[in-house]
Amino acid sequence: MHDEVDAMMNGGSDSGLIAGLVRVGRITPIGAEAAQAALAAGDGGRAAEILDQQLNGGPSPSFGRSARETSRRAPLGFTELGTGARFFTLPAGVGQTTTMHAKVQRSAHVDRLLIVPDAPGAVIQSIMIGDDEQVLSPGAPVELYSEFALTDSLADNFSPLERALDFIVTLTNTTVGEITGTIGCKARVER
């Protein structure tokens, strides 16, 4: 890399290529001056480092915290009420239910709910945000929220999930076999 930079910078004129890159907007004038100064001082390695940082953006900046009003998407996991498991188990038998629970520490708005059962036959009995029911009628198949439904470009648009409110999903088994699976969501949150 250093030999290439030296060759580019010295290919005809000391500043021809750098000046050309400044004109097309790839290197800032300050970056070009710094690279030329390093080269003039005989430090081709430093000149190459400066140009690489200017052309490729350099290393990622250190982690910084955004302002609280910045909206970002974040994942939210659920646990099974009673067991604390990170997956759900619908016991074998028609009408058996399980309830999955999540709680946030700051206000959030759920964009996408995802329910992935290992077998067909699970239906949504209820989706509650606090005391606000989100399901028009019980019995919607979980496939509405499966990985196959991710092609739906509309957000789920549930009621806002305020701090310390419960997000509860109750599932019912419509088969004689046991059904297990996972559930999670992505939400917009200010952080």
C-alpha positions as a Markdown table, in Angstrom:
| # | Residue | x | y | z |
|---|---|---|---|---|
| 1 | Met | 0.0 | 0.0 | 0.0 |
| 2 | His | 2.8 | 2.5 | 0.9 |
| 3 | Asp | 4.6 | 1.9 | -2.4 |
| 4 | Glu | 1.3 | 2.5 | -4.3 |
| 5 | Val | 0.7 | 5.7 | -2.5 |
| 6 | Asp | 4.3 | 6.9 | -3.0 |
| 7 | Ala | 4.0 | 6.1 | -6.7 |
| 8 | Met | 0.6 | 7.8 | -7.0 |
| 9 | Met | 1.8 | 10.9 | -5.2 |
| 10 | Asn | 5.0 | 11.1 | -7.1 |
| 11 | Gly | 3.7 | 10.1 | -10.5 |
| 12 | Gly | 4.6 | 13.2 | -12.5 |
| 13 | Ser | 3.9 | 15.9 | -9.8 |
| 14 | Asp | 4.0 | 15.8 | -6.1 |
| 15 | Ser | 0.4 | 16.8 | -5.6 |
| 16 | Gly | -1.3 | 15.9 | -9.0 |
| 17 | Leu | -3.2 | 12.8 | -7.9 |
| 18 | Ile | -4.1 | 14.2 | -4.5 |
| 19 | Ala | -5.3 | 17.4 | -6.0 |
| 20 | Gly | -7.4 | 15.4 | -8.5 |
| 21 | Leu | -8.9 | 13.4 | -5.7 |
| 22 | Val | -9.7 | 16.6 | -3.8 |
| 23 | Arg | -11.5 | 18.0 | -6.9 |
| 24 | Val | -13.7 | 14.9 | -7.3 |
| 25 | Gly | -14.5 | 14.9 | -3.6 |
| 26 | Arg | -12.8 | 11.7 | -2.4 |
| 27 | Ile | -10.3 | 13.4 | -0.1 |
| 28 | Thr | -10.8 | 16.6 | 2.0 |
| 29 | Pro | -8.4 | 19.5 | 1.4 |
| 30 | Ile | -7.2 | 19.1 | 5.0 |
| 31 | Gly | -6.6 | 15.4 | 4.4 |
| 32 | Ala | -4.7 | 16.1 | 1.2 |
| 33 | Glu | -2.5 | 18.7 | 2.9 |
| 34 | Ala | -1.8 | 16.3 | 5.8 |
| 35 | Ala | -0.8 | 13.5 | 3.3 |
| 36 | Gln | 1.4 | 15.9 | 1.3 |
| 37 | Ala | 3.1 | 17.1 | 4.5 |
| 38 | Ala | 3.7 | 13.6 | 5.7 |
| 39 | Leu | 5.2 | 12.7 | 2.3 |
| 40 | Ala | 7.3 | 15.8 | 2.2 |
| 41 | Ala | 8.7 | 14.8 | 5.7 |
| 42 | Gly | 9.6 | 11.4 | 4.2 |
| 43 | Asp | 6.9 | 9.5 | 6.0 |
| 44 | Gly | 5.2 | 7.6 | 3.2 |
| 45 | Gly | 3.6 | 5.3 | 5.8 |
| 46 | Arg | 1.8 | 8.1 | 7.5 |
| 47 | Ala | 0.8 | 9.6 | 4.1 |
| 48 | Ala | -0.7 | 6.2 | 3.1 |
| 49 | Glu | -2.5 | 5.9 | 6.5 |
| 50 | Ile | -4.0 | 9.4 | 6.0 |
| 51 | Leu | -5.1 | 8.6 | 2.4 |
| 52 | Asp | -6.5 | 5.2 | 3.5 |
| 53 | Gln | -8.5 | 6.9 | 6.2 |
| 54 | Gln | -9.8 | 9.6 | 3.8 |
| 55 | Leu | -10.7 | 7.1 | 1.1 |
| 56 | Asn | -12.1 | 4.2 | 3.1 |
| 57 | Gly | -13.4 | 6.0 | 6.2 |
| 58 | Gly | -10.8 | 4.6 | 8.6 |
| 59 | Pro | -11.8 | 2.5 | 11.6 |
| 60 | Ser | -15.3 | 2.6 | 13.0 |
| 61 | Pro | -15.8 | 5.3 | 15.7 |
| 62 | Ser | -16.0 | 4.2 | 19.3 |
| 63 | Phe | -19.4 | 3.4 | 20.6 |
| 64 | Gly | -21.4 | 6.5 | 21.5 |
| 65 | Arg | -24.8 | 6.8 | 23.1 |
| 66 | Ser | -27.5 | 8.6 | 21.0 |
| 67 | Ala | -29.9 | 11.2 | 22.4 |
| 68 | Arg | -32.9 | 9.7 | 24.1 |
| 69 | Glu | -35.2 | 11.0 | 21.4 |
| 70 | Thr | -33.5 | 9.0 | 18.7 |
| 71 | Ser | -35.8 | 6.2 | 17.5 |
| 72 | Arg | -34.2 | 2.9 | 16.9 |
| 73 | Arg | -35.4 | -0.7 | 16.3 |
| 74 | Ala | -34.6 | -3.2 | 19.0 |
| 75 | Pro | -35.5 | -6.9 | 19.6 |
| 76 | Leu | -37.7 | -8.0 | 22.5 |
| 77 | Gly | -37.8 | -11.5 | 23.8 |
| 78 | Phe | -40.6 | -13.3 | 25.6 |
| 79 | Thr | -40.7 | -15.8 | 28.5 |
| 80 | Glu | -43.3 | -18.4 | 29.3 |
| 81 | Leu | -45.4 | -17.5 | 32.3 |
| 82 | Gly | -45.0 | -20.0 | 35.1 |
| 83 | Thr | -41.8 | -21.6 | 33.7 |
| 84 | Gly | -39.7 | -18.6 | 32.6 |
| 85 | Ala | -38.6 | -20.5 | 29.5 |
| 86 | Arg | -37.5 | -18.5 | 26.5 |
| 87 | Phe | -39.6 | -20.8 | 24.3 |
| 88 | Phe | -43.2 | -21.9 | 24.5 |
| 89 | Thr | -44.7 | -25.3 | 24.9 |
| 90 | Leu | -48.3 | -26.0 | 24.1 |
| 91 | Pro | -49.2 | -29.2 | 25.9 |
| 92 | Ala | -50.7 | -32.1 | 23.9 |
| 93 | Gly | -54.4 | -31.8 | 23.6 |
| 94 | Val | -57.0 | -29.7 | 21.9 |
| 95 | Gly | -57.6 | -26.5 | 23.9 |
| 96 | Gln | -54.3 | -26.5 | 25.8 |
| 97 | Thr | -52.9 | -23.0 | 26.2 |
| 98 | Thr | -49.7 | -21.2 | 27.1 |
| 99 | Thr | -49.0 | -17.6 | 27.8 |
| 100 | Met | -45.8 | -15.7 | 26.7 |
| 101 | His | -44.8 | -12.5 | 28.5 |
| 102 | Ala | -42.5 | -9.5 | 27.8 |
| 103 | Lys | -42.0 | -6.2 | 29.6 |
| 104 | Val | -40.0 | -3.2 | 28.4 |
| 105 | Gln | -38.1 | -0.6 | 30.5 |
| 106 | Arg | -38.9 | 2.3 | 28.2 |
| 107 | Ser | -41.8 | 3.1 | 25.8 |
| 108 | Ala | -41.7 | 1.0 | 22.6 |
| 109 | His | -43.9 | 0.5 | 19.6 |
| 110 | Val | -43.9 | -3.1 | 18.2 |
| 111 | Asp | -43.3 | -3.2 | 14.5 |
| 112 | Arg | -43.0 | -6.9 | 13.9 |
| 113 | Leu | -44.2 | -9.9 | 16.0 |
| 114 | Leu | -42.7 | -13.3 | 15.0 |
| 115 | Ile | -44.0 | -16.6 | 16.2 |
| 116 | Val | -42.2 | -19.8 | 15.0 |
| 117 | Pro | -43.9 | -23.1 | 16.1 |
| 118 | Asp | -42.3 | -26.5 | 15.3 |
| 119 | Ala | -45.6 | -27.8 | 14.0 |
| 120 | Pro | -48.9 | -26.4 | 12.7 |
| 121 | Gly | -52.0 | -26.1 | 14.9 |
| 122 | Ala | -51.2 | -23.2 | 17.2 |
| 123 | Val | -53.7 | -20.3 | 17.2 |
| 124 | Ile | -53.6 | -16.9 | 18.8 |
| 125 | Gln | -56.1 | -16.6 | 21.6 |
| 126 | Ser | -55.1 | -13.2 | 22.7 |
| 127 | Ile | -52.5 | -10.4 | 22.3 |
| 128 | Met | -52.6 | -7.9 | 25.1 |
| 129 | Ile | -50.6 | -4.7 | 25.5 |
| 130 | Gly | -51.3 | -3.8 | 29.1 |
| 131 | Asp | -55.1 | -4.2 | 29.3 |
| 132 | Asp | -55.7 | -3.4 | 25.6 |
| 133 | Glu | -56.6 | -6.4 | 23.5 |
| 134 | Gln | -55.0 | -6.4 | 20.0 |
| 135 | Val | -56.9 | -9.4 | 18.5 |
| 136 | Leu | -60.2 | -8.8 | 16.9 |
| 137 | Ser | -61.3 | -12.4 | 17.5 |
| 138 | Pro | -59.5 | -15.4 | 19.1 |
| 139 | Gly | -58.4 | -18.2 | 16.9 |
| 140 | Ala | -56.1 | -16.5 | 14.4 |
| 141 | Pro | -53.4 | -18.9 | 13.1 |
| 142 | Val | -49.9 | -18.2 | 14.3 |
| 143 | Glu | -48.8 | -18.4 | 10.7 |
| 144 | Leu | -50.0 | -14.7 | 10.4 |
| 145 | Tyr | -46.9 | -14.0 | 12.4 |
| 146 | Ser | -44.6 | -16.7 | 11.1 |
| 147 | Glu | -41.3 | -16.3 | 9.2 |
| 148 | Phe | -43.4 | -16.7 | 6.0 |
| 149 | Ala | -45.4 | -13.6 | 6.8 |
| 150 | Leu | -42.2 | -11.4 | 7.0 |
| 151 | Thr | -42.8 | -10.5 | 3.3 |
| 152 | Asp | -45.8 | -8.4 | 4.5 |
| 153 | Ser | -44.5 | -4.9 | 4.2 |
| 154 | Leu | -46.9 | -3.3 | 6.7 |
| 155 | Ala | -45.9 | -3.0 | 10.3 |
| 156 | Asp | -48.0 | -4.9 | 12.9 |
| 157 | Asn | -48.9 | -1.5 | 14.4 |
| 158 | Phe | -49.9 | -2.7 | 17.9 |
| 159 | Ser | -50.8 | -0.2 | 20.6 |
| 160 | Pro | -47.8 | 1.5 | 22.1 |
| 161 | Leu | -46.1 | -0.6 | 24.8 |
| 162 | Glu | -45.5 | 1.9 | 27.6 |
| 163 | Arg | -42.8 | 1.4 | 30.2 |
| 164 | Ala | -43.5 | -1.4 | 32.7 |
| 165 | Leu | -46.6 | -2.6 | 30.7 |
| 166 | Asp | -47.0 | -6.3 | 30.0 |
| 167 | Phe | -47.0 | -7.6 | 26.4 |
| 168 | Ile | -48.8 | -10.9 | 26.7 |
| 169 | Val | -49.5 | -13.4 | 23.9 |
| 170 | Thr | -51.7 | -16.4 | 24.7 |
| 171 | Leu | -51.6 | -19.4 | 22.3 |
| 172 | Thr | -54.0 | -22.3 | 22.1 |
| 173 | Asn | -53.3 | -25.8 | 20.7 |
| 174 | Thr | -55.9 | -27.1 | 18.1 |
| 175 | Thr | -54.2 | -30.5 | 17.8 |
| 176 | Val | -53.7 | -33.6 | 19.9 |
| 177 | Gly | -49.8 | -33.3 | 19.7 |
| 178 | Glu | -47.5 | -31.1 | 21.7 |
| 179 | Ile | -46.3 | -27.9 | 19.9 |
| 180 | Thr | -43.2 | -26.0 | 20.9 |
| 181 | Gly | -41.7 | -22.8 | 19.4 |
| 182 | Thr | -40.2 | -19.4 | 19.9 |
| 183 | Ile | -41.7 | -15.9 | 20.0 |
| 184 | Gly | -40.1 | -12.5 | 19.7 |
| 185 | Cys | -40.6 | -9.1 | 18.2 |
| 186 | Lys | -38.9 | -5.9 | 17.0 |
| 187 | Ala | -40.0 | -2.6 | 18.3 |
| 188 | Arg | -39.2 | 1.0 | 17.8 |
| 189 | Val | -37.8 | 2.6 | 21.0 |
| 190 | Glu | -36.3 | 5.9 | 21.8 |
| 191 | Arg | -32.8 | 5.4 | 23.0 |
